[in-house]
Amino acid sequence: MLKSSLGLNGGMTAPHRAAALAGRDVLAQGGTAIEAMVAAAATIAVVYPHMNGIGGDGFWIIHRPGQAPVGISACGTAAALATSEFYADKGHVDAIPARGGLAALTVPGTISGWDAALSLVPQERRIPLSRLLADAIGHAKNGIAVTGNQADCTVAKLDGLRDVPGFAETYLVDGNPPQAGAKLVQKALGETLEHLAENGLRSFYEGKIAQTHAAFLEQNGSPLRLGDFEGFNAQNVTPLTVKTSQGQLFNMTAPTQGVASLMILGLFDRLGVTQGESFAHVHGLIEATKQAFIQRNAELGDPDHMATHAQEWLTDEKLDAMAARIDREGALDWPYDPKQGDTIWMGASDSDGTVVSFIQSVFWEFGSGLTCPETGVFFQNRGAGFSLAPGPNQLGPNRKPFHTLNPALAHLNDGRIMAYGTMGGEGQPQTQSAIFTRYAQFGMDLQAAVTAPRWLLGKTWGDDTMTLKLESRCEPALVAALGAAGHDVEMLPEFSDLTGHAGAVVVHTNGLVETATDPRADGAALSI
């Protein structure tokens, strides 16, 4: 069985090896965890484009010794022209299209998030931006070897992407999906990253690049305009938090589903489960997930338009009442409306004790698919998650759409700091709960906690069924018990992308660093 990577001077985990190496090299040169994460974020945007890109959003939770964790919400807002009437005039009255220009309606926020994070690094010790982006630039201009994951994803999603402007010429080879190992050069994207390195990250939102993007987006039917880019800035936020028997847990604020991840762990803590990997463990987490998702689906959206602040969902009174609804032996009838999403999560720590939990996404695979030939940037379709009906997630100018993204961080009772997370849309809170409870509550090795068989309740990206999906490595007795309890069980392959691409970093009080990566992805966990 794989074991955690151990070190004493920091660590880096990412779902692609090149991103992990980019971050590790910055740490080895004396850079901070924040700088390492920017280098990794830029690199993974190049080498794992089906999962994320600089045309998407990002979220950070940063722990610095002696300070309260800080969050950065780089959640792009809807265009000033983005209204129900705008879409109705174009023949869309029930839903926003998922691909093409009409799907690209929120500002790409992640680069502003990089900028906000770097502002927390003291000026006198900052590594030049040109160095942080160098690996990404090199991979873009010199070419990458396409992963099997990207190759399979491109084949699976080709029908919806083939005819979207800019996609085929950027991500297909002679009009066909690239095979695993094929060389993919993204020269225009490399030049865009070079421009950012020379002119600063703010130049993505002002000047030549922003003007080029605004004109291209308008030409292809998007409501985004130059003023939307110029007016956008990532926000520093106070993370949501809940106390459990294991410690103080943190996650991202609305409009992300970070509150659902915290609710699941808060509810499960109240069940008093004592044995990991047991029926009580897995069934308890699944039923806690259902309770959290019911609340999430009813009320979560743009924080300025929610009935109550998400932190209020995490009070003892609220969680006690919800936990009382959980049947310890039987499954609550399910289905319901799921949330999709395609994402990467990465974690980093440095020798100073700073720990970063970071997530970056374009929503669906390759986002909207709309790719600007001049810059090599494709734009997220996160805005397709808006509702055209009244409610907290209703489309409107400058509003923030519901996000599945949620980077997690925990201060454990013994002083360990744990950053953990995953991609996987609907599965993110579920995978987070599995990894956290396995490691922090039941004492499993960190890498083993990531590698062990996982599950997914409902459907997420790339799937259409509402079943409880279990990887086939699950113990037969557990599978049988879950079925007998009323769960509609469906078996997955031994290692399934549907259960996410997870990772974790843990820093101990004596300076020991543990890192773990997911064998379901193409990544690496590197400790120094």
N, C-alpha and C positions, 0 to 999 in steps of 0.2 A: 504494500500500500504506500502511496506517496506520503511524504512527511512535510511539515512546514519548513520553509527556508528560514534560517536563523542568522542573525547578525547583531552588531553592536553600534553601528553608525548610520542607521537608517535603512529603509526598505522601499520597494516599489513593486506594485502588482498591477497588471493590465491584461486585457483579453487578447492582445497581440504582442508578440515578443519584441518587435521593433519599438513599440511605445514604451514597454517596460525598460528596454535598454536605453532609450533616450532619457528617461527620467533617472535611471540609475547613474548614467554618466554625469548628469548635472549634480547629483548628490555627491558623487566621487570627487568632483571638482570644487566641493565646498558650498554648493548651492543649497538653498532651502527646499523644504518639501513643497512649498508653493511654486517655486521656480521649476522644480522637477516636474510638477504636475502640468504646468503650462507647456513644457517641452513635450511631455507625453500626450497631452491633449491635441497639440498641433500635429504630432506624428500620427496618432491614431485616426485623425480626420483624413489623412492621406492613405494609410495602409488598410483601413477597415471602412471604406466609404459606404457600404450597404447598411452599416449600423449607426453612423454618425458623420458629421461634417461641420465645417465652419459656417455653413448656412443654417445651423440649428441653434438650440438653446443649451444652457448649462446651469448647474447648481453646485454650490460648494458648502461644506461645513468644515470649519478649520478650528482645531484645538491648538492653543498656544499655552505653554506652562504658566500657571498662575493667573490665567485669564479665563473668562467665560467663553465658551465656543461662540464663534461668529458664523453667520450664514451669508452667502451671496446668492441672490436670486437674479440670474441672467435669463429671465423669462421674457421673450419678445412679446410686445403688445400688438394688438390688432391695428391695422391701418386706420387712419382717420376716415377713410371712405368705406370701411367695412361695416355695412349695415345689412339687415334683412332685405331692405328695399334694393340695395345694390345687387344682391344675388337674385332676388325675384325678377328684376329687370332682365336678367340673363337666363331666366327660365328655371331657376333653382329655388323652390319654395319650401321644400321639405328637409333638404340636407345640403351641406357644402360639398362640392366635388373633392375627391381624395387625391387626385393627380392633376398636374398641369398648373397653369397660371392662376386659376381661381382658387386652387388649394394653397397657394403661396401668399398668405394674407397677414402673417405676423412677422415682425422684424426679427432677423437672426440675432439672438442675444448673446451667444456664448463668448464671442471675442471681447465684448464689453465686460463680461465676467472675468476673463483672464486679466484684463486691465485693472479691474477692481481688486482682484486678489494680489496682483503684483504691487499695488499701492501699499499693501500691508508689510512689505519687505523694506527694511531701512535702506534709504537711498545709497548710503555709503558702502553697502555690501551687495548691491544688486549685480547679478550677472547680466551682461548686455543682452538685449532682446534678440539681436542677430544670432547670438550663440544659442538661445533657447529655441529658436525656430530653424536652426541649421539642419538638424536631422530631417525634419519634415520637408524642408525645401529640397534636400538631396534626394529623398525618396520620390518626391513628386516629379522632379526634373529628370532623374536618372532611371526611374521606373521601379515598380514593385512586382514581386511574384504574387499573383492573385491567389488567395487562400481558397481551399475547397469550400469553406463556408460562404464566401462571396460568390464563387462560381455557382453553387447550388441555389443560392438565393436569387441570383440574376435569372437563372432558368425559370425558377418558380414564379417570379413576378414579372416576367418579360411582357406578357400580354398587356398589362396596364402601363408599362413604361416605354415600350418601343417607340411609340409615336409622340412622346412628350418632347418638345423642342430642346435640343442640346444633349439629351440623354444618350442616344445611340452613338453619336460621334465621340462622346467622352468615355463611355463605359462598355461599349461593345467593340468587338474586334472583327472587322470586315462584316459588320451587320449581325454578328452572332455573339452570344454570351461567351466570355472568355473561359477557357478551361483552367482548372487548378494548375498553378505553375506558370501560366501565361504571363508575359511581361506587359504591364500596364503603365504607360507614361502619362502623367498629368502636367504637361508643361505649363499650361496657363495657370493652374492652381499654384504651381511652384513660383511663378512670377508674381502672383498675388501675395503669397507669403513673403517673398522678398520685399515687395513694396511695404508691407506691414513692418517688416524688420527695420527698414530704412526710415520710415515715416511715422512709426508708432501705431499702436493698436487702434487708436481713435480714428486713424485714417480709413478704417473700414466703414465708418459712418459719416464721414465728411470728405469732400473733395472728389477726386477722379473715380475711385472705386465705387463710392456711393452713387455718384451720378450715372455711371455705367449700369449699375444694378437697377437703379430706379427706372431708367429708360427701357431696359430689357424687360423688366417686370410689367411695366405699363403696356408695352408692345404685345405682351402675351396674356393680357387680360387680368393681371393681378391688380388689386386696389392699392398696393403699396406705392408710395411716392417718396421723393427725396426728403421731404420734411419729416416723414416717419423715421427715417434713418437718423437724421440730424438731431431729432428730439429724444432719441433713446439713450438711456443709461441703465446699467445694472444697478441693483439696489442691495445695500447691506441690510440684513434682516436678523431678528432674534429667532433662533431655531425653536421649534416646538420641543417640549420635554415631558417625560413621565418618569416617575420613580417606580422601580420594581425591586424584587428581592435581590437581584443581581447588581443593581446600581442605578445611576441616573442615565437615561437614554435620551438621545437627541435626534431630531429629523427635521426636514425642510417644511416651511410654512406653505399655506395655500398660495397658489392654486394646485400645488402638488399633492399627491396622496400620502405624503409623509405622515399625516395624522393617522391614516389607516394602519400604517406599519407600526406606529406606537400603540395604537389601540389593540392590535392583535397581541402584542407582547404584554401589555397591561392586563388584558382579559385572561390570557393563558396563565399569567402569574397567579391569578386568583383561583385557579383550578387545583393547585397543590399537587401537580404531577411530580412523581419522584423517580421515574425510570425513563431514560431516553430510548428512542426508537421503538417504544411500546405502542400498543393501540391507544392508550390514554394520551400519549405524547402527540402522535400524528392526528388522531381524531380531534383532540382538544384544539390544536392549532387550526385545523380546517374549520371547525365550528366557530372559533374566535374570528377567523377570516370572514365568515358569512355575516356575523354581526357587524363587524367593522365596515364591510362593503355596503351593507344596507344603509348605514348612516352616511357613508361617503357618497353614494349615488344620489341620495335625496337632497344633500345640502352643500356639497363641496363645489367650489368654483372660484371665480375672481374674489379675492378677500374683501374687496370694497363693496361687493354685492351679496355677501353671505349674511344669513340671519344672525349668526353668532360666530365669534372668533373660534377658530379650530382648537385653540388651547383649552377652551371650555369643554370640549368633548372628552378631555383627558382628566377630568376631576375624579376623585375617588367615588363620589356619589354616582356619577354617570357610568363609570366602569363597573361599579358594584351591581348596578341595575342591569346592565347588559350581560354581565357574566352570569347572573341568575337565570337568564333565558337559555343558556347553553345546556343541552341534554348531554350528559356524560356518556350515554350509551347509544343514542340514536342520532341519525343525520337529519338536519333540517332540510326540508324540500328546497331544491334550488332550481330553476335557473333564474337568470336576471340579465340585465344589459351590461356586457363586459366592456372594458376599456383596452384599447390596443396600444402598441408603442414599440419602437425599436431604438436601442440605446447601447451605450457602453458605460460601465462603472470602473473607476480606478482609485487606488489608494496609495498614499505615500507617507513616509515619516522621515525626519532628519535627525542629525546628532544633537540638535538643540531641544528635541522633544516635541516639535511641531508635528501634528498629524492631520492629514487632509483626506477627506472623503469627497469624491467628485464624480459627477455624472453628466454626460453630454449626449444629445439625441437630436434626431431629425423627424421623430414620430414614426411613420411607416418606413419600410426598407427604401432607401434612397429618397426619403421624404416625398416631396411633390414630384420628383423626377425632373423638374424644370432646371436646366443647367445652363448657365451663362457661358457661351463659348469664349468670350474675351477674358474671363477671370477664372474659369474652371470651377466656379462655386455653384452647387445645387442648393435649392431652397427647401427648407422644411415644410411639411404640411400639417404642422401642429394645429393650425387654425381650423382644419377640417374637423377637429374635435369639438368646436363650438356647437351649441344648439341654436336653431333658429326660432325656438319656442321660448316663452318667458321662463326665467329661473336664474340661479346663480351662475350658470355657465352659458348664458345667452350671448350671442354675438353682439358686439357694439364697438364703436370707435375707442381705441386705446385700452380695450379690456384684455385681460389675460385668460387664456384658455386653460381648462383642466389639464393637468400634467400627471402622467404616471410616474415621472422621475422623482426619486427620493433618496439622496445619499444619507447613510446612517452613521451615527457615531455614538459611543457609549463610554461613560466613566464608570468602570466596575468598582465594586466596593473595596477591593484590595489595591486600588491605585492603577491598575492596567487601563490603558486607553485603547479602544477598539474601533477601527473604521471598517465598515463592511457595506456591501451593496451588490447589485446585479442589474443586468438588463432584463427585459422580458415583459414590459407592459403590465398586464394584470398579475403576472406572477411575481413581480418585484417584492411586494410585502410578504408573500408566501415564502419565497426563498430566503429573504432576510430573516424571517422568524425561525426557519429551520436551522440556518447557520448559527444564529445567535444562541438559541436554546441549546443546541448541541455543544457548542464551545463553552459558553458562559455559565450555563445551568447544569449541564450533565458531564462536563469535563472532557469532551472529545478533543483530540488533536485538531488544531485549526485547519490544516490541509484536509484531514479526514472529514471534518465537518462540511467542507465545500464539496468534496468528492462523493460523499455518501449519497445513496439514492434519494431523489427528490420527487415532489408531486406538484401538480397544478390543478387547482379547482377552476373549472370553466374554460373558456377559450381565450386565446391571446393571439399575437401575431402569427400568421401562417396556419391557423387552425380554426375549425368551424363548429366543434362539438362542445357541449356544456357539461361533460362528464368530469369525474375526478380521475385525473390521469396520473398513473404511477409508473416510474421507471421499473423495468422488469427485474432489476437487481433487488427490489424490495422482497423481504422475507415472505414466502407463500402464506404463512400463518397470519401475518399482518394484512395481506391482501384479502384473505378470506374473512377476517374479522371486520374489516372496513365494509366489505360487501354485505355481510350479515347485518351490519348496523344501518343499512339503507343507502349507503353511498353507491352511486352509479359508476362503477369502476371501469376504466379503460386502460389497457397496458401500452406503454411506450417502449421504445428500444432501451437498451441498457444505459446509454448516455444520450439524452435528448436535448436539443436546443430549446425546446418548448419550456424547459424548466430553468432557463436563464444561463448567462455567463457570469458567474459570481467571482468574488475575491474578498480578501480581508487582510488587514494589517493590525497587529497588536503590539503596543509598546509597554514593556514591563517597567516597574519602578527602578530596577537595577540597570536599565538601559538596554536589555535584551529586546530585540525586534523579531517578531514572527511575521512572515508573509505567506499567503496562500493564493493560488490561482485555480482556475476551473479547467479540468481536462476536457470539458465540453467545447472549449474555445481554442484559440491559437496563441494563448498567452504565456506569461512567465511571471514567477514570483521571485524577486531578487533582493536579498538582504546584503548589506555591506558590513 
